[in-house]
């Protein structure tokens, strides 16, 4: 994974997702994210069809269960040939270690490269107020994210999902090759919708993010191809923020 922009395929229908990708007559997005909505409806079929169109799949299912269950689930996901999968860091070290074991075993059995294991820290829809009042966490948001990321490092994860607001501080507490993947990305002109901790592509880049995830601002745009190009330019070229 270099420094990709991953397009979140926020669709209910697989046909809509493939039509979206086929609208890129050239330069189909190299990296896309498939979440619960599509995968729970279509299962591995959605991964296969998208891979056949030329995109690497980030399978974002955020597994969070007892270690045995997560290990067995990740063994199956490891067979699919996806690029990345996710678990919740709040599941703890033992659960994440089990996830890594299952992923290793599944990929080996299918003779495919092991997907990167990414741990979700705190969702970008969670505010600092939510963290304190609903999760009863006394740590500031940045310290909580750092603590969860350090658990993920010890458990053998390859990176974490975090908002751009924590990336700069987080980078000093994890290995250099530990991936920091940032959702909640919006251009300054876009609505934030249900996100709380958001940033622009330029802010994520300057903070040190390794990858960004953008969904609705691209997929629900009147011209998704142009929207994708704008975000790609803003991510790759800091001077392109306002294009």
C-alpha positions as CSV (number, residue, x, y, z in Angstrom):
1,X,0.0,0.0,0.0
2,X,1.7,3.2,-1.1
3,X,-0.5,6.3,-0.4
4,X,-3.8,5.4,-1.9
5,X,-7.1,7.2,-2.0
6,X,-9.7,4.5,-1.3
7,X,-13.2,5.1,-2.6
8,X,-15.9,3.8,-0.2
9,X,-18.5,2.0,-2.3
10,X,-21.5,3.3,-0.4
11,X,-24.2,1.4,-2.4
12,X,-27.0,-1.0,-1.6
13,X,-26.9,-2.7,-5.0
14,X,-23.9,-4.4,-6.4
15,X,-25.0,-3.3,-9.9
16,X,-24.8,0.3,-8.8
17,X,-21.2,-0.3,-7.5
18,X,-20.1,-1.9,-10.7
19,X,-21.8,0.8,-12.8
20,X,-20.0,3.4,-10.8
21,X,-16.6,1.8,-11.4
22,X,-17.4,1.3,-15.1
23,X,-18.1,5.0,-15.4
24,X,-14.4,5.5,-15.2
25,X,-13.6,4.7,-18.9
26,X,-10.0,5.1,-18.0
27,X,-8.1,4.9,-14.7
28,X,-10.6,3.0,-12.6
29,X,-9.9,3.7,-8.9
30,X,-7.1,1.4,-7.9
31,X,-8.4,1.0,-4.4
32,X,-12.0,0.7,-3.2
33,X,-13.6,0.0,0.2
34,X,-16.4,-2.5,0.5
35,X,-18.3,-2.3,3.8
36,X,-21.0,-4.1,5.6
37,X,-23.9,-3.0,3.4
38,X,-22.7,-4.6,0.2
39,X,-20.9,-7.6,1.8
40,X,-23.7,-8.6,4.0
41,X,-26.0,-8.7,1.0
42,X,-23.8,-10.2,-1.6
43,X,-21.0,-11.9,0.3
44,X,-17.7,-12.9,-1.5
45,X,-19.4,-12.3,-4.9
46,X,-19.0,-8.5,-4.4
47,X,-15.3,-8.9,-3.8
48,X,-14.8,-11.1,-6.9
49,X,-16.8,-8.8,-9.3
50,X,-14.9,-5.7,-8.1
51,X,-11.6,-7.3,-8.4
52,X,-12.4,-8.4,-11.9
53,X,-12.9,-4.7,-12.8
54,X,-9.3,-4.0,-11.7
55,X,-9.7,-2.5,-8.2
56,X,-8.0,-3.8,-5.0
57,X,-10.6,-4.3,-2.3
58,X,-10.3,-3.0,1.3
59,X,-12.9,-5.1,3.1
60,X,-14.1,-3.0,6.0
61,X,-16.3,-5.2,8.3
62,X,-14.9,-4.0,11.7
63,X,-15.1,-7.4,13.4
64,X,-15.6,-7.2,17.1
65,X,-16.4,-10.5,19.0
66,X,-14.8,-13.1,21.2
67,X,-11.3,-14.1,20.0
68,X,-12.4,-17.6,18.8
69,X,-15.2,-16.2,16.6
70,X,-13.0,-13.5,15.1
71,X,-10.2,-15.9,14.4
72,X,-12.5,-18.2,12.5
73,X,-14.1,-15.4,10.6
74,X,-10.7,-13.9,9.6
75,X,-9.6,-17.3,8.4
76,X,-12.4,-17.2,5.9
77,X,-11.8,-13.6,4.9
78,X,-8.1,-14.4,4.4
79,X,-9.1,-16.6,1.5
80,X,-10.6,-13.8,-0.6
81,X,-7.5,-12.1,-1.8
82,X,-8.5,-8.7,-0.5
83,X,-5.9,-6.1,0.3
84,X,-7.0,-5.0,3.8
85,X,-9.5,-6.1,6.5
86,X,-10.6,-4.4,9.7
87,X,-11.3,-5.3,13.3
88,X,-12.1,-3.1,16.3
89,X,-9.1,-2.3,18.5
90,X,-11.5,-2.1,21.5
91,X,-11.8,-5.9,21.1
92,X,-8.5,-6.1,22.9
93,X,-5.0,-7.6,22.3
94,X,-6.1,-11.2,22.5
95,X,-8.9,-10.7,19.9
96,X,-6.5,-8.9,17.5
97,X,-3.9,-11.6,17.9
98,X,-6.5,-14.2,17.1
99,X,-7.6,-12.2,14.1
100,X,-4.0,-12.2,12.8
101,X,-3.7,-15.9,13.3
102,X,-6.9,-16.6,11.4
103,X,-5.9,-14.2,8.6
104,X,-2.5,-15.8,8.2
105,X,-4.0,-19.3,8.1
106,X,-6.7,-18.4,5.6
107,X,-4.4,-16.6,3.2
108,X,-1.9,-19.5,3.4
109,X,-4.6,-22.1,2.7
110,X,-5.7,-20.1,-0.4
111,X,-2.2,-19.4,-1.5
112,X,-2.9,-15.7,-1.6
113,X,-1.0,-12.8,-0.1
114,X,-2.1,-12.0,3.5
115,X,-4.4,-9.0,3.7
116,X,-3.2,-6.2,5.9
117,X,-4.9,-6.2,9.2
118,X,-6.1,-2.8,10.3
119,X,-7.6,-2.0,13.7
120,X,-10.3,0.7,14.1
121,X,-9.5,3.0,17.0
122,X,-12.4,5.4,17.6
123,X,-15.0,5.9,14.8
124,X,-14.8,9.4,13.2
125,X,-18.5,9.8,14.1
126,X,-17.5,9.8,17.8
127,X,-16.8,13.2,19.3
128,X,-14.7,14.0,22.4
129,X,-18.0,14.6,24.2
130,X,-19.3,11.1,23.2
131,X,-16.1,9.5,24.3
132,X,-16.5,10.9,27.8
133,X,-20.2,10.8,28.3
134,X,-21.1,7.6,26.5
135,X,-18.0,5.4,26.7
136,X,-17.0,6.9,30.1
137,X,-13.4,7.2,28.9
138,X,-11.5,9.7,30.9
139,X,-8.6,10.0,28.4
140,X,-8.6,12.8,25.8
141,X,-9.4,11.5,22.3
142,X,-5.8,11.6,21.1
143,X,-4.5,9.7,24.1
144,X,-7.3,7.1,23.7
145,X,-6.4,6.6,20.0
146,X,-2.7,6.3,20.9
147,X,-3.5,3.7,23.5
148,X,-5.6,1.6,21.2
149,X,-3.0,1.9,18.4
150,X,-0.3,0.6,20.7
151,X,-2.4,-2.4,21.5
152,X,-2.8,-3.0,17.8
153,X,1.0,-2.8,17.3
154,X,1.6,-5.4,20.0
155,X,-1.1,-7.7,18.6
156,X,0.5,-7.8,15.2
157,X,-1.7,-5.5,13.2
158,X,-0.4,-3.7,10.2
159,X,-2.0,-0.3,10.9
160,X,-5.0,1.5,12.3
161,X,-8.0,3.5,11.2
162,X,-8.0,6.9,12.8
163,X,-9.2,10.4,12.1
164,X,-6.6,12.9,10.7
165,X,-6.8,14.9,13.9
166,X,-4.9,12.2,15.8
167,X,-2.4,11.2,13.1
168,X,0.5,13.7,13.9
169,X,0.5,12.7,17.5
170,X,0.0,9.0,16.8
171,X,3.0,8.8,14.4
172,X,5.4,9.4,17.2
173,X,4.1,6.3,19.1
174,X,4.0,3.6,16.4
175,X,6.6,2.1,14.1
176,X,7.4,3.9,10.9
177,X,5.9,1.2,8.7
178,X,2.7,1.1,10.7
179,X,-0.1,2.3,8.4
180,X,-2.4,5.2,9.4
181,X,-5.5,5.1,7.3
182,X,-7.9,8.1,7.6
183,X,-11.6,8.2,6.8
184,X,-13.8,11.3,7.4
185,X,-12.2,13.2,4.5
186,X,-14.0,16.1,3.0
187,X,-13.0,19.0,0.8
188,X,-13.7,22.4,2.5
189,X,-16.7,22.9,0.3
190,X,-18.4,19.5,1.2
191,X,-20.9,18.8,3.9
192,X,-19.6,16.7,6.8
193,X,-22.9,14.7,7.1
194,X,-22.7,12.3,10.2
195,X,-18.9,12.7,10.7
196,X,-17.5,14.5,13.7
197,X,-13.7,14.4,13.4
198,X,-13.1,15.4,9.7
199,X,-10.3,16.8,7.7
200,X,-9.4,17.8,4.2
201,X,-7.1,15.7,2.0
202,X,-4.3,18.3,2.5
203,X,-4.7,18.2,6.2
204,X,-4.5,14.4,6.3
205,X,-1.4,14.5,4.0
206,X,0.4,17.1,6.1
207,X,-0.4,15.2,9.3
208,X,1.3,12.1,7.9
209,X,-1.6,9.8,6.8
210,X,-0.7,6.8,4.7
211,X,-4.1,6.5,3.0
212,X,-7.4,8.3,3.0
213,X,-11.0,6.9,2.5
214,X,-13.6,9.0,0.7
215,X,-17.2,7.8,0.1
216,X,-20.3,9.9,-0.3
217,X,-18.6,13.1,-1.6
218,X,-17.5,11.0,-4.6
219,X,-20.2,8.3,-5.0
220,X,-23.1,10.7,-4.5
221,X,-21.7,13.5,-6.6
222,X,-23.4,14.6,-9.7
223,X,-20.2,13.8,-11.5
224,X,-18.4,11.1,-9.6
225,X,-15.4,10.9,-12.0
226,X,-14.7,14.6,-11.7
227,X,-15.2,14.4,-7.9
228,X,-12.7,11.5,-7.7
229,X,-10.2,13.5,-9.7
230,X,-10.6,16.5,-7.4
231,X,-10.0,14.5,-4.3
232,X,-7.1,12.6,-5.9
233,X,-5.5,15.9,-6.9
234,X,-6.0,17.4,-3.4
235,X,-4.5,14.3,-1.8
236,X,-1.5,13.9,-4.1
237,X,-0.8,17.6,-4.6
238,X,-1.3,19.8,-1.6
239,X,-1.8,22.8,-3.9
240,X,-4.9,21.2,-5.4
241,X,-7.0,21.6,-2.3
242,X,-9.4,24.1,-3.8
243,X,-9.7,22.7,-7.3
